[in-house]
């Protein structure tokens, strides 16, 4: 509730208390501790404390691998989140192999036509955009296609990917396509607020 109201620091403090309590009750290697770490990591991302979030996600990845197996869906989620934290921390090159591993796991766990796979593709597309690699646009278009088929063209996640795609198109000089992507993203966001 606090996070949705923008009270990130207060929410992070409560998440830290919950984490400490879970460690006391169950020990550091318990799945509930991993869940508490994951909750806290979301707040660290919200607070732009990307390095700390990445360190937490590294622990979550290892805990999930040990507790659930190397190809479990939650390992894929944690790797996607780690890649996002690395990217936001400016470590774009380092984020690519992490998101590639997440995509391999998600492909096995849910398939290539699932929204989870699509959102991880969007993370890869954004990392490629920052690295100024030409592969960003096809990766983002693939993500957009999957999201359109799974959650619909008017979903907020579709708007996020359209915004990233617009940036990629702008950076390559395709201003007309960028404008169309930005306008569609804006229209989705407006309709979701109505």
N, C-alpha and C positions, 0 to 999 in steps of 0.2 A: 504494500500500500504506500509506504513512504517513497519507494522508488518511483512509482507511477505519479506521485505528486511532486517529484523533483527534489525531494529531500535526501539527496544521495549520501551526504556525509553522515547524517543521522542513521540512515539505513545501513551504511557500511559499518558503523560502530556496533549496531545490534547484530549484524552478521558476524562480526569478529567475536562478540561475546558468545554467540551461539556456537561458533567454531571451537572456542576454548572449552565450552561446556561439553561439547560432543567428544573432544579429545580426552577430557577428564573421565567421562563416563565410559567410553568404549575403547580408548587407545587410538593411536595415530593411524592404524591400518584398517580401520573399520569403514564399510561403505557409507555409513552416516556421516563420517568425517569428510569423505570425498564429496558428498552432497553439500555439506556446509562450506567446504572450500570453493566449490563451484558457485554457490550463491554469493559468497564474498567476492569472487572474481568478477562477477557481473558489475558489482558496485565499483570495483577498481577501474573497470573499463569506463563506466559512467563518469568517474572522477578524473579521467585522463591520466591515470597512474598505470600506464601501459606496461612498463618494465615489471612492476610488481604483479600485475595481472598475468603476464607471460610466465613468471616464475611459479605462480600458483597453478597455472594450467599445465606446466611441465609435471608438477606433482600429481595433478589429477589424471593426466595421461598415464603415468606410471602406475598409479593406484588402480585405475580402471583396467589396465592390461593385466596386472597381477590378480585382481579380484574377479574379472569377467572374461578374460581371454583377449588375445591380441587383435581379433577381428570383430569385436563387439561394437554394436552401434554407438554406445557411449564413448568408446575410444575414438571413433570417428568424430563425434560431436566435440570432444575435448581437443582433438587435433585441429579442428576447424577454428575453435575459439582461440587456441594458441597461435595459429597462423594470423588471425585477425589482430590479436594483441601485438604480435611482432610487427605486422604491417603498420599499425597505428604508432608503434614506437620507432618507426623509420627503418626497420630492418626488413626491407622488402625482399631482398635476395634470400635471406634466411627463411622468409615465410613460404617461399615457393615449394621446397621439398616437403615441408610440413603439410601444406594444403594438398599436395599431390598424394601423400600417404593417406590423408583423410578421405580424399576422393576414392581411392582404391577400396578402403574399408566400407565407405558408404555405398559404393557400387555393389559390393557383395551383400551388404546388409539390407538395402532397400531398392537397389536398382538405379539405373541412370535416368529414369523418368520420374523421380520422386522430388518433391520440393526441398527436402534436406540436401539432396545432391545438388540441386539447382542453386541453393544459397551458398554452398561451398564453392561451386563454380564461380559465383559472383565475387567471392573473396579472392579467388585466384585471378579473375579478370581485373579486379582493382589493383592487386599487387603488380600485375603485368603493366597496367596503366602507369603506375608510379615509376616502374623501371623503363618506361617509354619503349616497350616492346610491342610490335605490331600485332601480336597474338591476342591482345586484350579484346578487340572488337568481336572476333568470332566466338571467343569464350563467353563473353557477355551476351551475345545474341543467342547462344545455345542455352544459357541460364534463363534468359527471358522467354524463350520458347517453351521450356519445361514449366516455368511458373505460369505462363498463360494457360497451358493445358491442365495444370493441377489446381491452382488456386484462383485462376481467372485473371483477366487483364486489368481488373479494377482493384486488385489487392495491394495493400501498402508495401509488401515486399517486392511486388512488380514495379512499383514506383521507385523504390530504392535502386533496383537494377537499371531501370531506365535513366535515372540520374547519373549513375556511374557510366553507362553507355554514352550518354550525352557528353560527358567530360572527355571520354575516349575519342568520340567523333570530332569534338571541337579541337582536341590536340592534334588530330591528323588533318585538320583543315576542312573537314566536311561540315561546314557550318549549317547548311540546310538540314542535314540529318540530325545534327546536334539540337537545333531549335525544335524539331519535331519531337525528339525524345524528351527534351526538357518540358515542352508544353504538355505532352501526355502525362508525364510524371506529376506535374503541377495540377492537372485536372483530376488525377486519381487522389492526390492529397487533399484537394479541396472537397471532393465528394465524400471522402472518409471523415472529414470534419463536420459535414452538414448533418 
